[in-house]
């Protein structure tokens, strides 16, 4: 469809002041079976070793309050059981759920990291270590 045809249906104040024509890249049609995108229901890949265990080289948080509270909060908001190697965003977490998580942490008087720190520490184990460090500094 040409630009002029598109502009006919718009009011004058909706017309662009300037435009540039760009050649669209030629798209190739994929062949083969159609696969559905991964969703939390289908489950993202779990970062586990072939024996089914978590990576033993990964540092583990100490057990206790925060170690239990944070996975419980994540599990409730993400509507799935969360393990230490699970990534908040791979399980359907988004910016709204980040804010809800931080709000719930504040309500429980758990040290609250910044949104940026949350994004940079998005597995449960990383996030617990981050929050534990914040708690130690308070």
C-alpha positions in Angstrom: 0.0 0.0 0.0 1.4 3.4 -1.0 2.0 6.2 1.5 -0.6 8.4 -0.2 -3.2 5.7 0.2 -2.5 5.5 3.9 -2.6 9.3 4.4 -6.0 9.6 2.8 -7.7 8.1 5.8 -5.9 10.4 8.3 -6.9 13.9 9.4 -4.4 16.5 8.3 -3.0 17.0 11.7 -2.0 13.3 11.7 0.0 13.5 8.6 3.8 13.2 9.1 5.8 16.3 8.4 8.6 14.3 6.9 9.0 10.7 5.8 11.6 8.5 4.3 11.0 5.5 2.1 12.9 2.4 3.2 13.2 -0.8 1.4 12.0 -3.7 3.5 14.3 -6.7 3.7 13.0 -9.6 1.8 11.6 -12.1 4.2 12.0 -15.8 3.7 9.3 -18.1 4.7 10.3 -20.7 7.2 9.7 -24.3 6.4 9.3 -27.2 8.8 7.2 -27.7 11.9 5.7 -24.7 13.6 6.9 -24.4 17.2 5.1 -22.5 19.9 7.1 -19.9 21.9 8.2 -20.9 25.4 5.9 -19.6 28.1 6.0 -20.1 31.9 3.5 -22.9 31.4 5.7 -24.7 28.9 8.7 -23.9 31.1 11.9 -22.3 30.1 15.0 -24.4 30.1 16.1 -25.2 33.7 19.8 -24.6 34.0 20.6 -28.0 35.5 23.4 -30.5 35.1 22.7 -33.7 33.2 22.2 -35.6 36.5 19.3 -33.3 37.3 21.1 -31.4 40.0 21.8 -27.7 40.1 25.3 -26.6 39.2 27.4 -27.5 42.3 29.9 -24.8 41.4 27.3 -22.1 41.8 27.5 -20.3 45.1 24.5 -21.0 47.4 22.9 -18.5 49.7 22.7 -19.4 53.4 19.4 -20.8 54.6 17.2 -18.7 56.8 14.6 -15.9 56.6 15.5 -14.1 53.3 16.4 -17.3 51.7 12.9 -18.6 52.3 11.0 -15.4 52.0 12.2 -14.3 48.5 11.5 -17.6 46.7 8.1 -17.7 48.4 7.3 -14.1 47.2 8.5 -15.0 43.6 6.6 -18.3 43.6 3.4 -16.5 44.6 3.7 -13.7 42.0 5.0 -16.0 39.2 2.4 -18.7 40.1 5.0 -21.5 39.9 7.5 -23.1 42.3 10.8 -21.2 42.2 14.2 -22.8 42.7 17.6 -21.1 43.3 18.7 -21.3 39.6 15.3 -20.0 38.2 15.4 -16.7 36.4 12.6 -14.3 37.4 12.1 -13.1 33.8 12.3 -16.5 32.1 9.4 -17.6 34.3 7.2 -14.7 33.1 8.4 -11.9 35.4 8.0 -8.4 34.0 8.4 -4.8 35.2 5.0 -4.8 37.0 5.9 -8.0 38.9 9.3 -6.5 39.8 7.5 -3.6 41.4 5.1 -5.9 43.2 8.0 -8.0 44.5 9.8 -4.9 45.8 6.6 -3.6 47.4 6.1 -7.0 49.1 9.7 -6.9 50.3 9.2 -3.4 51.7 6.0 -4.6 53.5 7.9 -7.5 55.1 10.8 -5.1 56.0 13.2 -6.9 53.8 16.0 -4.7 52.3 14.9 -3.5 48.9 17.3 -3.2 46.0 16.8 -0.9 43.1 15.0 -2.0 40.0 18.3 -2.1 38.1 19.9 -4.3 40.7 16.9 -6.6 40.4 17.4 -6.9 36.6 21.1 -7.5 37.1 20.5 -10.3 39.7 17.6 -12.1 38.2 18.1 -15.6 39.4 16.7 -16.4 42.8 20.2 -17.3 44.2 21.8 -14.0 42.8 18.9 -12.0 44.1 19.1 -13.6 47.6 22.8 -12.9 47.7 22.2 -9.2 46.7 19.5 -8.7 49.4 21.6 -10.5 52.0 24.4 -8.1 51.2 22.0 -5.1 51.6 20.8 -6.5 54.9 24.4 -6.9 56.2 25.1 -3.2 55.3 22.1 -1.9 57.2 
